[in-house]
Amino acid sequence: MGRGRQSRTTANDEPVRVVATPYEWCDPRTIKPREWVYGRSIQRGHLRAVVAQGAAGKTILSVAEALAMVTGRNLLGQDVPGGPKRVWLWNLEDDREELSRIIQAACKHWGITAADIGGRLFVDSALDGAILKLATSTAAEGLVINRPLVGALTDELLARGVDYFHVDPFVSSHAANESDNMEIDAIAKEWALVGKNAKCGIGLAHHVSKAGAAEATALSARGAVALINACRSVLVLNRMTEDEAKKYGIEQERRRRYFRTYDDKNNRAPPSDDSDWFRMVSVSLDNAAPDDADTGGDNMGVVVPWSPPDAFEGVTVDHLRRVQALIADGEYKDHPTSKPWAGEAIAEVLGLSTEKGAVADRAKITGILKTWIDNGALKRVQKRDPQKREDRWYVEVGEAPL
């Protein structure tokens, strides 16, 4: 063993010896591979944070992920390595009845039965008495970790064979100063130890700060950054923006049904350049009271995967040649409010509408036009508008398609 430097004394005047441990060389093929519980997002024995704005969909997403894990089914585009898992959801904001609504709506949508779950899903709620306070902090005593709770929780996780334990939200699982990095670091490390000792992944749902209300990132998480630093992965949720809605042809009043996720701090799996998109569909529980049967009962949101539309679906090189022919014979302008707009040539060839209310068609046209200008098939040219007697941007034919 190597030798470290010996400190002189501790606070109790007791000598302390520090010893450095030499690295032991090994064949990399003998190293135990990482144990993934869900896709490449949840790893056994490590922390994962889920960061989102309020009402962005993190609770219904966590339920959908839990159902994917307990059934072993790829519901949201993520595989479940090794088959069905055992998942424990501990919610500190919603009562058990509301959680049942969310879970049963998702099960109804996906056709999941009690037999499919097979007793592998566990659900608790603080509003129904299942209090979860891992730590408290007072001026008199400072930070105190609730050791009896940590021990009992670890024992139960092991006894149940839980693969993933999800806490929602993190801020309600402690009574410490959430802006104190030292306290939050200690709490986060305690959660990490629970995961390591219980051999399960730990998920902590977390809100963003007010400053991060526009575009959420890992650093938008409210309070001390120590939580994010302690996590192996940080899944970030963002609602669809107005610009994204225009780009994908989604009506503004419907865009809040869509959100995207990405891992903003995945230092344990290869990074992904693309966000995963989801939308919320409405599912009726058919639980209306006898005197109110016409309403159909509660309608709950369920998360399903969604892919942004491909502007070039069904578009061929022949379509491009025909658009180029129209552009060559006319004086088409670049801006969509100008007449004639270059997008009108695309609309004519593809049978689309440029009317203001045709949101999806206009988004498709705009995407195609931008791509053809970017790749040189069309080009923007500034020249004199004889009617306005000022310079305007026009669209002309660029390179011929191969």
Disulfide bonds with the S-S distance in Angstrom:
none
